[in-house]
Amino acid sequence: MDDARTPMSFGERVEFFRKRAGMTRKVLGELCGRSEEWVKALEKGRLLMPRVPLLVRLAEVLEVGDLAELTGEQRLTTATYGKARHEKADEIARALVSYPLVCGDREPVPAAELAASVRQAWMVWHGSAHQRTAVAAVLPRLLSDARTSARLLEGRERRSALASLAQVYHLVQLYLAFQPVPGLVMLAGDRAMQAAQDADDPHAIAAAAWYMNHVYREAGEQAEARLELAHQVAGLLRPDASETDRALWGLQQLAIALSLARTGRKGEAEHHFDLAGRAADALTAHHPWLLFGRAMVDAYAITIYADLADAHEATRQADRTDLSKLPSATRRSFHLIETARAYHLKREPLAAVHLLNRAYEISPETIGFNLFARSAVQELMVSGGPTVREDARELAGKLRLPAA
């Protein structure tokens, strides 16, 4: 923030970032599992700064990447307390930021062969309970092969290689997400979009837009940037022309709905969510690696209503959603975590901790790198009843979180 307009007290800073995000006190309170009066008391200085887990949650909801911007004290990023780091992160980061020179005697991987390798990598990502560990074994080589092919191939083969390269960057972004390397996540998303545009492929651009939507959200960008991108990309697609166009057009509608829900614009969010649902219903099968389809749309209803602070509707949507239809361990685990978030908003800690444990059983790495799950487990170790505290402590041990 600019020094000339920097609020001094913690409460003033909370109010500043809440208004910047376009949230009411009620929405902010619900998203943090607290009341509207709690937010007001915090902003007016009647309450002291909350404990670290809740402070991290507050920063996440307000899309503040540095806790110092809230506390005004020593610079501490939310990653310090909230984010884990995978053991292969440095290796993947080096592969991402390197600019290898293509040796004259190196042959490019044929475009069809490269595309097949990328499809296999997506199967590894969606099929493994330890998706980061599994995909880390192939990402450096796959990234090198895709870059080389995109430089050495020509014509249609080059465009195909560039589209595959964009997908590799998506996998890098997913691998690095929720780790303390936000700059690299942004870099992976930006390079994916550049590769997709160089491929001159609307389908690749649409996929890149979906993942850039998540990059913007993680980086704290304003919702309008996400909305503008999704609207522009939707205009490139012809949903009546092919299944792929229809799926990717529906994906943009879902991205728009998620962005609108994040800022409390319920009516608009529901409209675009309905458009996404209609597109999904018109498909004969889900998208092969983005997985857009009816099951995915239904699962994201939980997130949309949780972001709208409508805990009752979020849990109602969860009750009618069959997550077993999602052909991805990481997606099933993620949406169980989102269901736990809905019950956390509803102040039902026993249900929340039960769902978090189920998410762990499906994919330990998904929950291990989820900021809400990590902060919620730490909070439940303190605020839950005896049974909840015991279950939360057991889960915290599995996630290698510090004892309360």
C-alpha positions in Angstrom: 0.0 0.0 0.0 1.1 3.6 -0.6 2.6 5.1 2.5 0.5 8.3 2.1 -2.7 6.3 2.6 -1.6 3.4 4.7 -3.9 2.9 7.7 -2.0 2.7 11.0 -4.0 0.4 13.2 -4.7 -3.3 12.6 -8.4 -2.7 12.6 -8.1 0.1 10.0 -6.0 -2.2 7.8 -8.7 -4.9 8.0 -11.3 -2.3 7.0 -9.2 -1.0 4.2 -8.6 -4.5 2.6 -12.2 -5.5 3.2 -13.5 -2.5 1.3 -10.9 -3.0 -1.4 -12.2 -6.6 -1.9 -15.8 -5.2 -2.1 -16.9 -7.3 0.9 -19.5 -6.4 3.6 -18.6 -7.1 7.2 -21.1 -10.0 7.1 -19.5 -11.7 4.2 -16.0 -11.3 5.7 -17.2 -12.6 9.0 -18.9 -15.7 7.5 -15.9 -16.5 5.3 -13.7 -16.5 8.5 -16.2 -18.5 10.5 -17.1 -15.4 12.6 -20.0 -12.9 12.9 -20.5 -9.5 11.4 -20.2 -8.0 14.9 -16.8 -9.7 15.3 -15.5 -8.0 12.1 -16.9 -4.7 13.4 -15.2 -5.1 16.7 -12.0 -6.0 15.0 -12.1 -2.9 12.8 -13.0 -0.6 15.7 -10.2 -1.9 17.8 -12.4 -3.5 20.5 -10.8 -6.9 19.8 -7.1 -7.7 19.7 -5.4 -9.1 16.7 -6.5 -12.8 16.3 -4.2 -15.8 16.7 -2.0 -16.9 13.8 -4.3 -19.5 12.2 -7.3 -17.1 12.1 -5.0 -14.2 11.0 -3.8 -16.3 8.1 -7.4 -17.1 7.2 -8.2 -13.4 7.3 -5.3 -12.6 5.0 -6.4 -15.4 2.6 -10.0 -14.2 2.4 -8.9 -10.6 1.9 -6.4 -11.7 -0.7 -3.4 -10.2 1.2 -0.2 -12.1 0.4 1.9 -10.5 3.1 0.7 -10.5 6.8 2.7 -7.3 7.4 0.2 -5.5 5.3 -2.4 -6.4 7.9 -0.3 -6.3 11.0 1.9 -3.3 10.1 4.8 -5.1 11.9 7.6 -7.4 10.9 7.2 -8.6 7.3 5.8 -12.1 7.5 4.2 -13.7 4.5 1.2 -16.0 4.8 3.3 -18.8 3.5 5.4 -18.6 6.8 2.6 -20.0 8.8 0.1 -21.4 6.3 1.9 -23.1 3.4 3.9 -26.3 3.1 6.8 -26.9 0.7 7.1 -30.1 -1.4 10.5 -31.8 -1.3 11.0 -31.4 -5.1 9.9 -27.8 -5.2 13.4 -26.4 -5.7 14.0 -28.9 -8.6 10.8 -27.9 -10.3 11.5 -24.2 -9.7 14.9 -24.5 -11.4 13.4 -26.3 -14.4 10.8 -23.5 -14.7 13.1 -20.5 -14.5 15.9 -22.0 -16.6 16.4 -20.9 -20.2 18.2 -23.9 -21.7 20.0 -23.4 -25.1 18.8 -26.0 -27.6 21.8 -28.1 -28.7 22.2 -28.4 -32.4 22.3 -32.2 -32.2 19.2 -32.6 -30.1 16.1 -33.8 -32.0 12.7 -32.5 -31.1 10.0 -34.9 -29.8 7.4 -35.4 -32.5 4.2 -33.4 -31.7 2.0 -36.5 -31.4 4.4 -38.2 -29.1 4.7 -35.1 -27.0 0.9 -34.8 -26.7 0.7 -38.5 -25.6 3.3 -37.9 -22.9 1.3 -34.8 -21.7 -1.9 -36.9 -21.6 0.0 -39.5 -19.5 1.1 -36.8 -17.1 -2.5 -35.6 -16.6 -3.5 -39.2 -15.8 -0.7 -39.3 -13.2 -1.9 -36.0 -11.7 -5.6 -37.0 -11.5 -5.0 -40.6 -10.6 -2.5 -40.4 -7.7 -3.3 -39.7 -4.1 0.3 -38.1 -3.9 -0.1 -36.2 -7.2 2.8 -33.7 -6.5 5.3 -36.4 -5.8 4.1 -38.5 -8.7 4.2 -35.7 -11.3 7.4 -34.2 -10.0 9.2 -37.3 -11.4 8.3 -36.5 -14.9 7.9 -32.7 -15.0 11.5 -31.5 -15.5 12.1 -33.8 -18.5 8.6 -33.1 -19.9 9.2 -29.4 -19.7 12.5 -29.7 -21.4 11.1 -31.8 -24.2 8.1 -29.5 -24.8 10.4 -26.4 -24.9 12.7 -28.0 -27.4 10.0 -29.2 -29.6 8.3 -25.8 -29.6 11.5 -24.2 -30.8 12.6 -26.8 -33.4 9.4 -27.9 -35.0 7.6 -25.9 -37.7 4.1 -25.2 -39.0 1.3 -27.2 -37.6 3.7 -29.4 -35.6 5.1 -26.4 -33.8 1.6 -25.1 -32.9 0.7 -28.5 -31.5 3.9 -28.6 -29.5 3.1 -25.1 -28.1 -0.3 -26.2 -27.0 1.3 -29.2 -25.3 3.9 -26.8 -23.7 1.0 -24.7 -22.3 -0.4 -27.8 -20.7 3.0 -28.7 -19.1 3.0 -25.2 -17.6 -0.5 -25.8 -16.2 0.9 -28.9 -14.5 3.8 -26.9 -13.1 1.4 -24.3 -11.8 -0.7 -26.9 -10.1 2.3 -28.5 -8.6 3.6 -25.2 -7.2 0.1 -23.9 -6.1 -0.3 -23.3 -2.3 3.4 -23.4 -1.8 5.5 -20.4 -0.7 6.5 -19.5 -4.2 3.7 -17.2 -5.5 5.9 -15.5 -8.0 6.7 -18.8 -9.7 3.0 -19.7 -9.8 2.3 -16.5 -11.6 5.3 -17.1 -13.9 4.0 -20.6 -14.8 0.5 -19.2 -15.6 1.9 -16.4 -17.7 4.1 -18.7 -19.7 1.2 -21.0 -20.3 -0.9 -18.2 -21.7 2.0 -17.0 -23.9 2.5 -20.5 -25.3 -1.2 -20.9 -25.9 -1.3 -17.5 -27.7 1.7 -18.4 -29.8 0.0 -21.7 -30.8 -2.9 -19.5 -32.0 -5.2 -22.1 -30.5 -8.5 -20.9 -28.9 -8.8 -24.2 -26.9 -5.3 -23.8 -25.4 -6.0 -20.1 -24.6 -9.3 -21.1 -22.9 -7.5 -23.6 -20.7 -4.8 -21.0 -19.9 -7.5 -18.5 -18.9 -9.1 -21.0 -16.5 -5.7 -21.5 -14.7 -4.9 -17.7 -14.9 -8.2 -17.2 -13.1 -6.8 -19.2 -10.2 -3.4 -17.4 -10.4 -5.2 -14.0 -10.1 -7.1 -15.2 -7.1 -4.0 -16.6 -5.3 -2.1 -13.4 -6.1 -4.8 -11.1 -4.8 -5.7 -9.5 -8.1 -9.0 -7.7 -8.4 -11.9 -9.7 -9.5 -12.6 -7.5 -12.5 -9.3 -8.7 -14.1 -10.5 -12.3 -13.8 -13.9 -11.5 -15.2 -12.6 -9.5 -18.2 -10.3 -12.4 -19.2 -13.0 -15.0 -18.9 -15.5 -12.9 -20.9 -12.9 -12.2 -23.7 -12.0 -15.9 -24.0 -15.6 -17.1 -24.0 -16.0 -14.8 -27.1 -13.3 -16.8 -28.9 -15.2 -20.1 -28.6 -18.2 -21.5 -30.5 -20.2 -23.6 -28.0 -22.5 -24.9 -30.8 -19.6 -26.0 -33.0 -18.0 -28.8 -31.0 -17.9 -30.6 -27.7 -14.5 -29.1 -26.9 -15.7 -25.5 -27.5 -18.8 -26.2 -25.5 -16.8 -27.6 -22.5 -14.3 -24.7 -22.6 -17.0 -22.1 -23.0 -18.8 -23.6 -19.9 -15.5 -23.5 -18.1 -15.3 -19.8 -18.6 -18.8 -19.4 -17.2 -17.8 -21.3 -14.2 -14.7 -19.1 -13.8 -16.9 -16.0 -14.0 -19.3 -17.5 -11.4 -16.5 -18.2 -9.0 -15.1 -14.7 -9.3 -18.4 -13.1 -8.8 -19.2 -15.3 -5.7 -15.9 -14.3 -4.2 -17.1 -10.7 -4.0 -20.6 -11.5 -2.9 -22.4 -10.8 -6.2 -24.9 -13.7 -5.7 -27.4 -13.1 -8.5 -24.7 -12.7 -11.2 -22.8 -15.6 -9.9 -25.9 -17.9 -10.0 -26.6 -16.8 -13.6 -23.2 -17.7 -14.9 -23.2 -20.9 -12.8 -26.5 -21.9 -14.5 -24.9 -21.2 -17.9 -22.0 -23.5 -16.9 -24.5 -26.2 -15.9 -26.3 -26.0 -19.2 -23.1 -26.4 -21.1 -22.1 -29.4 -19.0 -25.5 -31.0 -19.5 -25.1 -30.7 -23.3 -21.8 -32.7 -23.2 -21.6 -36.4 -23.9 -18.5 -36.8 -21.7 -16.4 -34.6 -19.4 -13.3 -32.8 -20.8 -10.4 -35.3 -20.8 -7.9 -33.4 -18.6 -9.8 -30.3 -17.4 -12.6 -32.6 -16.4 -15.3 -30.0 -17.0 -18.7 -31.7 -16.9 -21.8 -32.1 -14.7 -19.9 -33.6 -11.8 -17.4 -30.8 -11.7 -20.0 -28.1 -12.0 -22.0 -29.6 -9.1 -18.9 -29.8 -6.9 -18.1 -26.2 -7.5 -21.6 -25.2 -6.3 -20.3 -25.9 -2.8 -17.4 -23.4 -3.3 -19.7 -20.8 -4.8 -22.1 -20.8 -1.9 -19.4 -21.0 0.7 -17.8 -17.9 -0.9 -21.2 -16.3 -0.8 -21.2 -17.0 3.0 -24.4 -19.0 2.5 -23.4 -22.0 4.7 -26.9 -23.5 4.6 -27.0 -23.6 0.8 -23.4 -24.7 0.5 -24.1 -27.8 2.8 -27.4 -28.4 0.9 -25.4 -28.5 -2.4 -22.9 -30.8 -0.7 -25.6 -33.3 0.3 -26.8 -33.6 -3.2 -23.4 -33.9 -4.9 -21.8 -37.3 -5.5 -18.1 -36.6 -5.5 -17.3 -40.2 -6.4 -18.3 -39.2 -10.0 -15.2 -37.0 -10.2 -12.4 -39.0 -12.0 -9.7 -37.3 -10.0 -8.3 -38.0 -6.5 -7.1 -34.5 -6.0 -10.5 -33.0 -7.2 -12.4 -35.3 -4.8 -10.2 -34.4 -1.9 -10.4 -30.7 -2.7 -14.2 -30.6 -2.9 -14.4 -32.5 0.4 -12.2 -29.8 1.9 -14.6 -27.2 0.5 -17.5 -29.1 2.0 -15.7 -29.0 5.3 -15.3 -25.3 4.8 -19.1 -25.0 4.4 -19.7 -26.9 7.6 -17.0 -24.8 9.3 -19.0 -21.7 8.3 -22.1 -23.4 9.7 -20.3 -23.8 13.0 -20.5 -27.6 12.9 -16.9 -28.6 13.9 -17.5 -32.3 14.2 -18.7 -32.5 10.6 -15.8 -30.3 9.4 -13.1 -32.4 11.1 -14.7 -35.6 9.8 -14.7 -34.3 6.2 -11.1 -33.1 6.5 -10.1 -36.6 7.6 -12.0 -38.1 4.6 -10.1 -35.7 2.3 -6.8 -36.9 3.8 -7.7 -40.5 3.2 -8.4 -39.7 -0.5 -5.3 -37.5 -1.1 -2.9 -36.6 1.7 -1.0 -34.2 -0.6 -4.1 -32.2 -1.6 -5.1 -31.5 2.0 -1.5 -31.1 3.0 -1.1 -28.1 0.7 -4.5 -26.6 1.2 -4.3 -23.3 3.2 -7.9 -23.5 4.6 -7.5 -27.1 5.8 -4.2 -26.3 7.5 -5.6 -23.3 9.3 -8.9 -25.0 10.2 -7.1 -28.0 11.7 -5.0 -25.7 13.9 -8.1 -23.7 14.9 -10.1 -26.9 15.7 -7.3 -28.2 18.0 -8.1 -25.2 20.2 -11.8 -24.4 19.7 -13.4 -27.8 19.1 -15.0 -30.0 21.8 -13.1 -32.9 23.2 -13.8 -35.3 20.3 -13.1 -32.6 17.7 -9.9 -31.6 19.4 -8.6 -35.1 19.6 -9.4 -35.8 15.9 -7.9 -32.4 14.9 -4.7 -33.2 16.8 -4.4 -36.6 15.1 -4.9 -35.0 11.7 -2.4 -32.2 12.5 0.2 -34.9 13.3 -0.4 -36.4 9.8 -0.1 -33.0 8.2 3.0 -32.2 10.3 1.4 -29.1 11.7 2.7 -27.6 15.0 0.8 -28.7 18.2 -1.7 -26.2 19.5 
